[in-house]
Amino acid sequence: MDEHASAIDTAVAIRAKEISPLEVLDATLARIDERNPALNAVIWRNDDDARAEAVALGDRIARGDADLPPFAGVPMPIKDLLPVAGQPVTYGCAGAPDTPAAESELVAQAFIDAGFILCGRTNSPEFGSVSITENDRFGATRNPWDTGCTPGGSSGGAASAVASGMFPVANASDGGGSIRIPASCCGLVGHKPSRGRVADRVPGWSGMSVEGVVTRTVADSAAILEVISAPDPLAWWSPPTKERPFTEEVGADPGRLRVAVNTVSALGVEVAPECLAAVDHAAALLESLGHHVTRLEADLFDPADLGHFLSLMNSGFGAHLDIDPAGMEPHNRVSFGNGRALDSLEFVRSLTALQLQSRHLLARFDDEFDLLVTPTMAIEPPPVGLLAQVHAQPDFPPMEVVSMAAFTALFNITGQPAVSLPLHVAASGLPVGVQIVAGAFRDAQLIRVASQLEAADPWIDRYPALG
């Protein structure tokens, strides 16, 4: 198999007996052995268990078992924030135990049911709280396009593992841009699903965090969303039922849409020229495809509400109350303390303020435009090593970290689907993503437009030069 084969193509080849599950897995493990030392993307391995699973699947196929799940035999690593029964989950924290998780999160079970072989765990910043992938427990993960640069965060280990060709796809999650930012840094597709589209036992960060994947193709993203987005009748909220499978949206005509372009920096940070160029390129593509493109001249986010977002984020540290704060990194100790100090009235006020602002923005998608296009990040991927600055000023992250999430976090608040597409390469040689946002629960529309752009300006043959 081509090391850059998609998850869909890998699954098809396994089902057609062109290659065995064990051969796919052994090739994956060999690439981890070769490439991971320079990248530090994979921080825990379960090779023996994964091989046993691949052998058992191969025996089923040899016996002629045709009742296989859609991604049978495709290896996938899990981000070290997601519990999987029998695997340790450390949250990137030096103070967390190595105790195996007792039960799997719902999306992990969905990956298993879809046939993925869960193979290894990828690095994340401690608790996924910053947009770089560095921590005191496992160290820094590096970008395969330039190992002096960060792959972004918090799903940086996942993105580095896919961009380097170790895996065709990797589990990722997004609480403020943590799927889209690493996708932008590493030249991948990063689709943040709508709030509630992928079920959790308890949604993280008051529903602002969602689970998903990073991939190389829109088709892979759509197909995997299809298998992890079953309605959850036990959840407090669920999105509307989709009209048809997400796989059928790939290549479907999105119609002529009203597209608003916004490069006015959220939080007042300056947008780098290459990030502006990426948006201009996407806007020109969309216009050439028949869409009506207009420019917005004002920021969509009221910076006064940033404090409310941080209050809900800090309150999420309650999920880690079994971890001694003394074992946390300095910035997370501060956030943990702020979360504990937050009274219930202030928590409700923050939640109310963000819901009211969400209503205002979501209404604009119905009244003024259908899609919004922004930079994914306001800067190109910065150098590795920012964690020292994060620790030095734990009350507020350095501007590079803020600039990486300035355009993404708003849509965790609103819960809208958003995708980063690798539509541009900077003069530096680094990929630069463009963020496209659809209205509430319109993942299908987002997939249609993303696949339209992928066909108009393919990125599948853009790979980092490794070694």
C-alpha positions in Angstrom: 0.0 0.0 0.0 1.1 3.6 -0.7 2.0 5.1 2.6 -0.3 8.0 1.8 -3.3 5.9 0.9 -6.5 7.1 2.3 -8.4 5.2 5.0 -11.1 4.4 2.5 -8.6 3.0 0.0 -6.8 1.0 2.7 -10.1 -0.6 3.8 -11.1 -1.4 0.2 -7.7 -3.1 -0.4 -8.1 -5.2 2.8 -11.6 -6.2 1.9 -10.5 -7.2 -1.6 -7.6 -9.3 -0.1 -5.0 -7.2 -2.0 -3.3 -6.8 1.3 -3.8 -8.4 4.7 -4.6 -6.5 7.9 -1.4 -7.7 9.4 0.6 -6.4 6.4 -1.0 -3.0 6.8 -0.3 -2.9 10.5 3.3 -4.1 10.2 3.9 -1.4 7.6 2.4 1.2 10.0 4.5 0.0 12.9 7.6 0.1 10.7 6.9 3.7 9.8 6.4 4.6 13.5 9.8 3.0 14.3 11.4 5.0 11.5 9.7 8.4 11.8 8.4 8.8 15.3 11.8 9.4 17.0 12.1 12.7 15.1 8.5 13.7 15.6 7.4 12.4 19.0 3.9 12.0 17.8 3.1 8.6 19.2 3.7 8.4 23.0 2.3 4.9 23.9 2.2 1.7 21.9 0.2 -1.5 22.0 1.9 -3.4 19.2 1.2 -6.9 20.4 -2.5 -6.3 21.0 -2.9 -4.6 17.7 -1.1 -7.5 15.9 -3.3 -10.0 17.6 -6.4 -8.1 16.4 -5.0 -7.9 12.9 -4.3 -11.6 12.8 -7.8 -12.4 14.0 -9.3 -10.2 11.3 -7.1 -11.7 8.7 -8.4 -15.2 9.7 -12.0 -13.9 9.3 -11.3 -12.6 5.8 -9.5 -15.8 4.8 -12.6 -17.8 5.9 -14.7 -15.7 3.5 -16.5 -13.6 6.2 -18.1 -10.8 4.2 -19.8 -9.2 7.2 -17.0 -6.7 7.8 -17.4 -3.2 9.2 -16.5 -0.4 6.8 -13.0 0.3 8.1 -12.0 -3.2 9.0 -8.2 -3.4 9.6 -7.4 0.3 9.2 -4.9 1.4 12.0 -5.8 4.5 14.0 -4.1 6.1 16.9 -6.0 7.6 19.8 -5.3 11.1 21.2 -4.1 10.9 24.8 -7.2 12.7 26.1 -9.7 9.9 25.1 -10.4 7.0 27.4 -10.2 3.5 25.8 -10.8 0.5 28.0 -7.5 -1.2 28.9 -5.3 1.8 27.7 -3.8 4.4 30.0 -5.1 7.9 29.6 -2.7 10.5 31.0 -4.1 13.7 29.6 -0.4 14.6 28.9 0.0 15.3 32.7 3.0 14.2 34.6 0.8 13.8 37.7 -1.6 11.4 36.1 -1.4 7.7 36.8 -0.8 5.0 34.2 -3.9 3.1 35.3 -5.8 1.6 32.3 -9.2 3.2 31.7 -12.1 1.0 32.9 -14.4 1.9 30.0 -14.2 3.5 26.6 -15.6 6.8 25.6 -18.5 6.4 23.2 -16.6 7.6 20.2 -13.8 5.1 20.9 -16.3 2.3 20.9 -17.7 3.7 17.6 -14.2 3.5 16.1 -13.9 -0.1 17.3 -17.3 -1.0 15.9 -16.3 0.6 12.6 -13.4 -1.9 12.3 -10.5 0.4 13.1 -7.5 -1.2 14.9 -6.7 1.2 17.7 -3.0 1.3 17.5 -1.0 3.6 19.9 -1.8 6.9 21.5 -0.7 10.4 20.3 0.7 13.3 22.2 -1.4 16.3 23.4 -0.6 19.3 25.6 -1.6 18.7 29.2 -5.5 18.6 29.3 -5.5 19.9 25.7 -5.5 23.4 27.0 -3.2 25.2 24.6 -2.7 25.3 20.8 0.8 23.7 20.8 1.6 20.0 21.5 4.2 20.1 24.3 4.0 18.9 27.8 6.3 18.1 30.7 5.5 14.4 30.7 6.3 13.4 27.1 8.0 16.5 25.6 7.3 18.3 22.4 5.8 16.9 19.2 7.2 18.3 16.0 5.8 19.2 12.6 6.9 16.8 9.7 6.9 19.7 7.3 9.6 21.4 9.4 10.7 19.7 12.6 11.6 23.1 14.1 8.0 24.1 14.1 5.0 23.0 16.1 2.3 20.8 14.6 -0.3 22.8 16.5 -2.5 21.6 19.3 -4.1 20.1 21.0 -4.3 17.3 18.4 -0.8 17.9 17.3 0.4 14.3 17.9 -2.5 13.1 15.7 -1.8 15.6 12.9 1.9 14.9 12.9 1.3 11.1 12.8 -1.0 11.5 9.7 1.0 14.1 7.8 4.2 12.0 8.2 2.5 9.0 6.7 2.5 6.9 9.8 -1.3 6.5 9.8 -4.0 7.3 7.2 -6.2 8.9 9.9 -6.0 9.7 13.6 -8.5 10.5 16.4 -8.6 14.2 17.3 -10.7 16.5 19.4 -11.6 20.2 19.4 -12.4 22.5 22.3 -11.1 25.8 20.8 -9.6 24.8 17.5 -7.8 21.6 18.4 -8.8 19.7 15.2 -8.6 22.7 12.8 -5.3 24.2 14.1 -3.2 21.1 13.7 -4.8 20.4 10.4 -3.7 23.8 9.2 -0.2 23.4 10.6 0.2 19.9 9.0 -1.6 20.3 5.6 -4.6 18.1 6.5 -8.4 18.1 6.5 -9.7 18.9 10.0 -13.5 18.9 10.3 -14.9 19.9 13.6 -18.4 18.4 13.8 -21.5 20.2 15.0 -22.1 20.2 18.8 -23.7 16.9 19.7 -23.1 15.3 16.3 -20.6 12.9 17.9 -21.9 11.7 21.2 -19.9 11.8 24.5 -21.0 10.3 27.8 -20.7 13.9 29.1 -19.7 16.6 26.6 -16.4 18.3 27.5 -16.1 22.0 28.4 -19.9 22.5 28.7 -20.4 21.2 25.2 -17.7 23.3 23.5 -15.4 20.3 23.0 -16.2 17.7 20.3 -14.5 14.5 19.1 -13.5 13.8 15.5 -10.5 13.0 13.3 -7.8 14.5 11.1 -7.5 13.1 7.6 -5.9 13.7 4.2 -9.2 13.8 2.3 -12.7 15.1 2.6 -14.1 11.7 1.6 -12.3 10.1 4.6 -13.6 12.8 7.0 -17.2 12.3 5.7 -17.0 8.5 5.9 -15.6 8.5 9.4 -18.2 11.1 10.5 -20.8 8.8 9.2 -19.7 5.9 11.5 -19.2 8.0 14.6 -22.3 10.1 14.5 -25.1 7.8 15.4 -27.9 9.6 17.3 -27.6 9.2 21.1 -31.1 9.1 22.7 -29.5 9.2 26.1 -27.8 12.6 25.6 -29.2 15.9 26.9 -29.2 17.3 23.3 -28.9 15.8 19.9 -28.6 17.5 16.5 -31.3 17.1 13.8 -31.3 13.8 11.9 -29.3 14.1 8.7 -31.1 13.7 5.4 -28.8 11.1 4.0 -25.4 9.5 4.7 -22.5 12.0 4.9 -20.7 9.8 2.4 -23.3 10.8 -0.2 -22.5 14.5 0.3 -19.0 14.2 -1.1 -19.1 15.5 -4.6 -22.8 16.6 -4.3 -23.7 20.0 -5.8 -23.9 22.5 -3.0 -25.8 25.0 -5.1 -24.9 28.7 -5.4 -24.2 29.9 -1.9 -23.7 33.3 -0.2 -20.1 33.3 1.1 -18.9 35.9 3.6 -15.1 36.3 3.9 -13.7 37.7 7.2 -10.0 38.4 7.8 -10.6 40.9 10.6 -8.7 39.3 13.4 -10.6 38.0 16.3 -9.2 39.4 19.6 -7.3 42.1 17.6 -4.3 40.1 16.6 -2.6 40.9 13.3 -3.1 38.4 10.5 0.1 37.2 8.7 0.3 37.8 5.0 0.4 34.1 4.0 -2.8 33.5 6.0 -4.5 36.4 4.2 -3.2 35.0 0.9 -4.7 31.6 1.7 -8.1 33.2 2.3 -7.9 35.3 -0.9 -7.1 32.1 -2.8 -10.1 30.3 -1.3 -12.4 33.2 -2.0 -11.3 33.3 -5.6 -11.9 29.6 -5.9 -15.4 29.8 -4.5 -16.2 32.7 -6.8 -15.0 30.7 -9.8 -17.2 27.9 -8.7 -20.3 30.1 -8.9 -20.7 31.2 -5.3 -21.5 34.8 -4.4 -18.6 36.1 -2.3 -18.7 39.3 -0.1 -16.3 40.7 2.5 -17.1 41.5 6.1 -15.2 44.4 7.6 -15.9 43.8 11.3 -14.9 41.1 13.8 -17.6 38.6 14.5 -16.6 38.0 18.1 -17.0 40.4 21.1 -13.7 40.2 23.0 -15.6 41.1 26.1 -17.0 37.6 26.1 -13.5 35.9 26.1 -13.7 35.8 29.9 -16.9 33.8 29.7 -15.3 31.3 27.4 -12.3 30.9 29.8 -14.7 30.5 32.8 -16.3 27.5 31.1 -13.0 26.1 30.0 -11.6 26.4 33.5 -14.7 24.8 35.0 -13.9 21.8 32.8 -10.9 21.0 35.1 -13.4 19.5 37.4 -13.2 16.4 35.2 -9.7 15.9 36.5 -10.3 16.3 40.2 -8.6 13.0 40.8 -5.3 14.5 39.7 -3.3 16.4 42.3 -3.0 20.0 41.2 0.6 19.9 42.4 1.4 17.5 39.5 -0.1 19.9 36.9 1.9 22.4 34.8 1.9 26.0 36.0 -0.7 27.4 33.6 -3.1 24.5 34.3 -2.7 24.9 38.0 -3.8 28.5 37.6 -6.8 27.4 35.4 -7.7 24.7 37.9 -7.6 27.2 40.7 -9.7 29.7 38.7 -12.2 26.9 38.0 -12.5 26.0 41.7 -13.0 29.6 42.6 -15.7 30.1 40.1 -19.1 30.4 41.9 -22.2 28.8 40.4 -23.8 32.2 39.7 -20.9 33.4 37.6 -20.8 30.0 35.8 -24.5 30.4 34.8 -23.9 34.1 33.8 -21.0 33.0 31.5 -23.0 30.2 29.9 -26.0 32.6 29.4 -23.8 35.3 27.8 -22.2 32.9 25.4 -25.6 31.4 24.4 -27.0 34.9 23.7 -24.0 35.8 21.5 -24.3 32.5 19.7 -27.9 33.2 18.8 -26.9 36.5 17.3 -24.2 35.0 15.1 -26.2 32.0 14.1 -29.0 34.2 12.9 -26.6 36.0 10.5 -26.0 32.7 8.8 -29.7 32.6 7.9 -30.1 36.3 7.2 -26.9 37.4 5.5 -24.8 34.5 4.3 -24.6 30.7 4.1 -20.9 30.1 4.7 -18.1 32.0 6.4 -14.5 31.8 5.3 -11.7 32.9 7.6 -8.0 32.1 8.2 -7.7 29.0 10.3 -4.8 30.6 12.2 -3.6 34.2 12.2 0.0 33.1 11.9 2.1 30.4 10.3 3.1 27.5 12.5 5.5 28.9 15.2 8.7 27.3 16.4 8.7 24.4 18.9 9.4 25.5 22.5 6.6 27.9 23.4 5.7 25.8 26.4 8.5 27.6 28.4 6.7 30.9 27.7 3.4 29.4 28.7 4.8 28.3 32.0 6.6 31.7 32.5 3.3 33.6 32.2 0.7 31.1 33.4 -2.1 33.7 33.7 -2.2 34.5 30.0 -0.5 32.6 27.1 2.0 34.2 24.7 0.5 35.9 21.6 1.6 33.1 19.3 -0.7 30.7 21.2 -3.5 33.2 21.1 -3.0 33.9 17.4 -3.3 30.2 16.6 -6.8 30.0 18.1 -8.1 33.5 17.4 -10.4 32.5 14.5 -11.4 29.0 15.7 -12.6 29.2 19.3 -15.7 31.2 18.5 -17.3 28.2 16.7 -16.8 26.0 19.7 -18.9 28.5 21.5 -21.6 28.5 18.8 -21.3 24.8 18.2 -21.2 25.2 14.4 -19.5 22.8 12.1 -16.2 24.1 10.7 -13.4 22.7 8.6 -9.8 23.6 7.9 -8.7 22.8 4.4 -5.1 22.8 3.2 -5.6 25.1 0.3 -2.3 27.1 0.5 1.4 26.6 0.9 3.5 29.5 2.2 6.8 30.7 0.8 8.3 29.1 3.8 7.1 25.7 2.5 4.7 25.3 5.4 1.0 24.5 4.8 -1.6 27.2 5.6 -5.2 26.2 6.2 -8.4 28.0 5.4 -11.4 27.7 7.8 -14.9 27.3 6.3 -17.9 27.5 8.7 -21.4 26.5 8.0 -24.7 27.3 9.8 -25.9 25.3 12.8 -25.8 21.5 12.2 -25.1 21.9 8.5 -22.2 19.4 8.4 -23.6 18.1 5.1 -23.4 21.5 3.4 -19.8 21.9 4.7 -18.8 18.5 3.3 -20.3 19.4 -0.1 -18.4 22.7 -0.4 -15.2 21.2 1.1 -15.2 18.4 -1.5 -15.9 21.0 -4.3 -12.8 22.9 -3.3 -10.8 19.7 -3.0 -11.7 18.9 -6.6 -11.0 22.4 -7.8 -7.5 22.6 -6.1 -6.4 19.1 -5.1 -3.9 18.8 -2.3 -3.6 15.0 -2.1 -0.1 15.0 -3.7 1.4 17.5 -1.2 3.5 15.7 1.3 6.3 16.7 3.7 9.8 15.7 2.5 10.8 13.4 5.4 14.4 12.5 6.3 
